[in-house]
Every structure is written in structure tokens, then in C-alpha cells.
Amino acid sequence: MASSPEAASTSHQGRSGLSQQRVIELAGALDERLGRQIAFITELDKLKGVLRRSLLIDTSRYENTAEHSWHLAMLALCLAEYAGDDVDLHRALKLVLVHDIVEIDAGDTYIYDVEASRGKEALEQAAADRLFGLLPEDQAAEFRSLWDEYETRDTPTGRFAYALDRLQPLLLNAASGGRSWREHGIAAHQVRAMNGPIVEGSEKLWSLAAAVIDEAVQAGALIPDDDVPRDHDA
Amino acid sequence: MASSPEAASTSHQGRSGLSQQRVIELAGALDERLGRQIAFITELDKLKGVLRRSLLIDTSRYENTAEHSWHLAMLALCLAEYAGDDVDLHRALKLVLVHDIVEIDAGDTYIYDVEASRGKEALEQAAADRLFGLLPEDQAAEFRSLWDEYETRDTPTGRFAYALDRLQPLLLNAASGGRSWREHGIAAHQVRAMNGPIVEGSEKLWSLAAAVIDEAVQAGALIPDDDVPRDHDA
């Protein structure tokens, strides 16, 4: 089943060793389609190096987007009962696994950084073109449609996935004592505005979010609404 | 929907701030079941601190088990076509997401460390009892059955999930130039023995693994079989 030593030696000619590119070539030599899939899979490794603004609960470091995506998938499994009957749970899992892959090229945008959020869309579209474009065409289209469904939130499944993506950093920020909120000087009304869409994915999970936000204000981790000028756009 | 400031103030009495425990209590006050789910979900954060022996492809650091689990889920999505028709792809996704959660208590065991692998089973069973036991009983049983199916590999779905879990570090090790293999002095026959079960999950993916192993030997990243005494148990 393995290629003969002679064949391996020949294909290795002029190369100094193993590399991501070489692994992709080996897969492509077996099957062009597999080569494209391995190109995408190895490129995904870079998501482990994209840092978010949420600290781990033990506050030892910032969370990266790959482990965040796994955590979201676990929320999807554990909290499935709070989704409406019209949510496709298998697809919701896929949405949360795929939703942040564009950050490999576009980086993570802090949701409370309005300035940075403005240029985000064009960057993310280009990232989706390049990254999903590594895959065979049918799969590129499938992954793009997953990402689009997450971004537009025009289905119950997309809204449930989005609710989980809002709830997870809220839980992390609160469980780690609210340090990330304190450091960035975040106000309760900002958190309520940004996390309000949770209610469209699940009323129960919004009740939890609201209780956590109230508690964070009480604990001094979020600036109370009376202390800051209201943002009428929020 | 949020509790009133008075109520929050009362429930906050005597506490100095936000914490993982406080977030669990808030969830439990809404609903005992939700409290258990949030206890499990916040505990899962610790999997991000469990380090494996595989380096990221850019060799900047070791991979942790949470991001590894996400990467496996992406392999499950991208390589689904190489699974047999008898594989339940939704369940395969769940298996790879859940399969390493026990490492929160039991740690990661390097697959080539035979000594450490001996005490592993009892540790992992205790870890499964504690961790899945945080959940409501029905979910604890569900997650335990997922983990058991992965561990025993007595279904096509379990064997496919296991194949992905073997293939992913092989791809990472090769794409990062084989440094982890070199550092641990790993031989080709060890890698073939440990990764042989890939063939039970997918013949095509085993062809890829075999080609990568041959190439790693050619590149000097794995010790060729002629250079070491054979292990007849392998």
C-alpha cells in the first residue's frame, strides 16, 4: 500500500525534508481531490495562532480561535435542548466549527471595537474566497454556505449558532472575574446590546446571559449604565 | 427578563466578585439542570491547558487538546467521503469533540510512551466519572457512551473517528518537518504500528498515512526499520 522506497526517493529528489507543501503534494499524488482537502486541513492549523480578547477562566492567557470553536461545539452539544424545534443540530455544529475560519487571514475583531468592525467585512470575504477556495469546488461551496448562514443569521440554526458564539465569551469573561471587561472599560449597555441577539437563538440562554450581566455590574466588572453617556445607536 | 438590581444585590451578599462558581450558581438559580450544564461547560475550559506532544505546523509551540479536538472535527467534515456508508457522520463529529475530555484530569499520554500508557485506563475512567458526572444524568450517560464508542472502536463510526485521531498528528508532525519525531527518537515501525488502525477507518486515508511515513523515513525524520531492533509486539 505504501509507495516503494525507490518511488519515494525519486519524488523526494532535490528536497531537503518534510514540509506542509510536501505533505500536500503527497496527498495530491494519490488523488488530486485529497490533495486539495489536505491543503485546507493543514492551513487550518493557523487558526490556533489567532488570539481573541477573552482570557481563559484561569486568566493564564488569551483564548485562541481554534479552541474557542471547539468550546462552542461543546456548548452546541450540551445546550441543544434550548434550541427551537426548527434548529438543525447537526448543521449548528458545523456552523460553529466553521464560523471563524476566515480569521486565519482577517484576524479576530473585538466586538466592542466599532472602528475595526467597519473594515471587517471586505477582509473576511477575501479570506473566505482564499481559504474555502483551497477545497474542491463542491466542498468550497458547502463551507461557504455554512459561513454565510452563520453571518446572515437568517435561519433558526444560524441564530442558535450565533447565540452560542455570544454566550461563550460572556461565560468566560464572567468566570474569569471580568478582567477582560475591566481592562477594556466595557459598559453594561454595550454588553447588553452585543449579546441581545442571544434571545433570538434561545430565551432560556438569554435569561442566563442577563443574570450574568447583572451580576458583573454588581461585582464592578462592567460599568453601570448610569455612569456613562448612553449610546443611542446601541 | 434580567433580575432587578435589588435581587442581584441580595444574591451577591458576602461575595467579593465574579467567579466560575458564581456563574454556575446563577445558572443553577434559573434552573438546576442548566446549572449542571454550565458547570460542565466551564470546566471544559481546562482542556485548553492540556498540552500534547505534537507541535503546531509553524513549530511555535505544542498543540493543546482543545484545539486538537477542533482540528479533528474539521477533518471529520472535510474527509467524510472516505468513511464507509455505515459511518454515522453526525455521531463521528460528536465522538471526536468528546474523545479527549478525560485528559482534563488524566492528562495527555504520548502514544509512544508504553510505560505511561499502562496506568492510563484507570485514570481515564475516574476522569470520565467526575467530568461527565457534572452533567444531568441523561447527558452524562450520553457523553459516556460517546467516549466508550471511541475507546472501544467497536463500531464503524468509532473506527473512523479513531482513524482521524491518528491521521491528524501524523499530518502535523510531517508538515512541521518531523521535529517531534526526531526529538523523541521515534522509529518508522512504531509509527506504522500505532497508525495501522487508520486502515480500519478508511483505506484511502491509510494510503496517505503510509506515503507520509515513507517520506518521513526518506527525510530522516523517522528512524528506518533497519536501524533498530524490531519490537515483535508492535
Chai-1 contact restraints between the chains, C-beta under 6 A:
chainA,res_idxA,chainB,res_idxB,connection_type,confidence,min_distance_angstrom,max_distance_angstrom,comment,restraint_id
A,M1,B,S207,contact,1.0,0.0,6.0,A-B,restraint_1
A,M1,B,A210,contact,1.0,0.0,6.0,A-B,restraint_2
A,A2,B,A210,contact,1.0,0.0,6.0,A-B,restraint_3
A,A2,B,D214,contact,1.0,0.0,6.0,A-B,restraint_4
A,S3,B,A211,contact,1.0,0.0,6.0,A-B,restraint_5
A,S3,B,D214,contact,1.0,0.0,6.0,A-B,restraint_6
A,A8,B,D214,contact,1.0,0.0,6.0,A-B,restraint_7
A,A8,B,E215,contact,1.0,0.0,6.0,A-B,restraint_8
A,A8,B,Q218,contact,1.0,0.0,6.0,A-B,restraint_9
A,H12,B,Q218,contact,1.0,0.0,6.0,A-B,restraint_10
A,G17,B,G177,contact,1.0,0.0,6.0,A-B,restraint_11
A,G17,B,A219,contact,1.0,0.0,6.0,A-B,restraint_12
A,L18,B,A174,contact,1.0,0.0,6.0,A-B,restraint_13
A,L18,B,G177,contact,1.0,0.0,6.0,A-B,restraint_14
A,L18,B,G178,contact,1.0,0.0,6.0,A-B,restraint_15
A,L18,B,A219,contact,1.0,0.0,6.0,A-B,restraint_16
A,L18,B,A221,contact,1.0,0.0,6.0,A-B,restraint_17
A,Q20,B,I57,contact,1.0,0.0,6.0,A-B,restraint_18
A,Q20,B,A175,contact,1.0,0.0,6.0,A-B,restraint_19
A,V23,B,A174,contact,1.0,0.0,6.0,A-B,restraint_20
A,V23,B,A175,contact,1.0,0.0,6.0,A-B,restraint_21
A,L26,B,A211,contact,1.0,0.0,6.0,A-B,restraint_22
A,L26,B,V212,contact,1.0,0.0,6.0,A-B,restraint_23
A,L26,B,E215,contact,1.0,0.0,6.0,A-B,restraint_24
A,A27,B,L208,contact,1.0,0.0,6.0,A-B,restraint_25
A,L30,B,S207,contact,1.0,0.0,6.0,A-B,restraint_26
A,L30,B,L208,contact,1.0,0.0,6.0,A-B,restraint_27
A,Q37,B,C78,contact,1.0,0.0,6.0,A-B,restraint_28
A,I41,B,L75,contact,1.0,0.0,6.0,A-B,restraint_29
A,I41,B,C78,contact,1.0,0.0,6.0,A-B,restraint_30
A,T42,B,A175,contact,1.0,0.0,6.0,A-B,restraint_31
A,L44,B,M74,contact,1.0,0.0,6.0,A-B,restraint_32
A,D45,B,L56,contact,1.0,0.0,6.0,A-B,restraint_33
A,D45,B,I57,contact,1.0,0.0,6.0,A-B,restraint_34
A,K48,B,L56,contact,1.0,0.0,6.0,A-B,restraint_35
A,K48,B,E67,contact,1.0,0.0,6.0,A-B,restraint_36
A,L56,B,D45,contact,1.0,0.0,6.0,A-B,restraint_37
A,L56,B,K48,contact,1.0,0.0,6.0,A-B,restraint_38
A,I57,B,Q20,contact,1.0,0.0,6.0,A-B,restraint_39
A,I57,B,D45,contact,1.0,0.0,6.0,A-B,restraint_40
A,A66,B,E67,contact,1.0,0.0,6.0,A-B,restraint_41
A,A66,B,W70,contact,1.0,0.0,6.0,A-B,restraint_42
A,E67,B,K48,contact,1.0,0.0,6.0,A-B,restraint_43
A,E67,B,A66,contact,1.0,0.0,6.0,A-B,restraint_44
A,E67,B,E67,contact,1.0,0.0,6.0,A-B,restraint_45
A,S69,B,W70,contact,1.0,0.0,6.0,A-B,restraint_46
A,W70,B,A66,contact,1.0,0.0,6.0,A-B,restraint_47
A,W70,B,S69,contact,1.0,0.0,6.0,A-B,restraint_48
A,W70,B,W70,contact,1.0,0.0,6.0,A-B,restraint_49
A,A73,B,L97,contact,1.0,0.0,6.0,A-B,restraint_50
A,M74,B,L44,contact,1.0,0.0,6.0,A-B,restraint_51
A,C78,B,Q37,contact,1.0,0.0,6.0,A-B,restraint_52
A,C78,B,I41,contact,1.0,0.0,6.0,A-B,restraint_53
A,H90,B,H90,contact,1.0,0.0,6.0,A-B,restraint_54
A,L93,B,L93,contact,1.0,0.0,6.0,A-B,restraint_55
A,L97,B,A73,contact,1.0,0.0,6.0,A-B,restraint_56
A,A174,B,L18,contact,1.0,0.0,6.0,A-B,restraint_57
A,A174,B,V23,contact,1.0,0.0,6.0,A-B,restraint_58
A,A175,B,Q20,contact,1.0,0.0,6.0,A-B,restraint_59
A,A175,B,V23,contact,1.0,0.0,6.0,A-B,restraint_60
A,A175,B,T42,contact,1.0,0.0,6.0,A-B,restraint_61
A,G177,B,G17,contact,1.0,0.0,6.0,A-B,restraint_62
A,G177,B,L18,contact,1.0,0.0,6.0,A-B,restraint_63
A,G178,B,L18,contact,1.0,0.0,6.0,A-B,restraint_64
A,S207,B,M1,contact,1.0,0.0,6.0,A-B,restraint_65
A,S207,B,L30,contact,1.0,0.0,6.0,A-B,restraint_66
A,L208,B,A27,contact,1.0,0.0,6.0,A-B,restraint_67
A,L208,B,L30,contact,1.0,0.0,6.0,A-B,restraint_68
A,A210,B,M1,contact,1.0,0.0,6.0,A-B,restraint_69
A,A210,B,A2,contact,1.0,0.0,6.0,A-B,restraint_70
A,A211,B,S3,contact,1.0,0.0,6.0,A-B,restraint_71
A,A211,B,L26,contact,1.0,0.0,6.0,A-B,restraint_72
A,V212,B,L26,contact,1.0,0.0,6.0,A-B,restraint_73
A,D214,B,A2,contact,1.0,0.0,6.0,A-B,restraint_74
A,D214,B,S3,contact,1.0,0.0,6.0,A-B,restraint_75
A,D214,B,A8,contact,1.0,0.0,6.0,A-B,restraint_76
A,E215,B,A8,contact,1.0,0.0,6.0,A-B,restraint_77
A,E215,B,L26,contact,1.0,0.0,6.0,A-B,restraint_78
A,Q218,B,A8,contact,1.0,0.0,6.0,A-B,restraint_79
A,Q218,B,H12,contact,1.0,0.0,6.0,A-B,restraint_80
A,A219,B,G17,contact,1.0,0.0,6.0,A-B,restraint_81
A,A219,B,L18,contact,1.0,0.0,6.0,A-B,restraint_82
A,A221,B,L18,contact,1.0,0.0,6.0,A-B,restraint_83
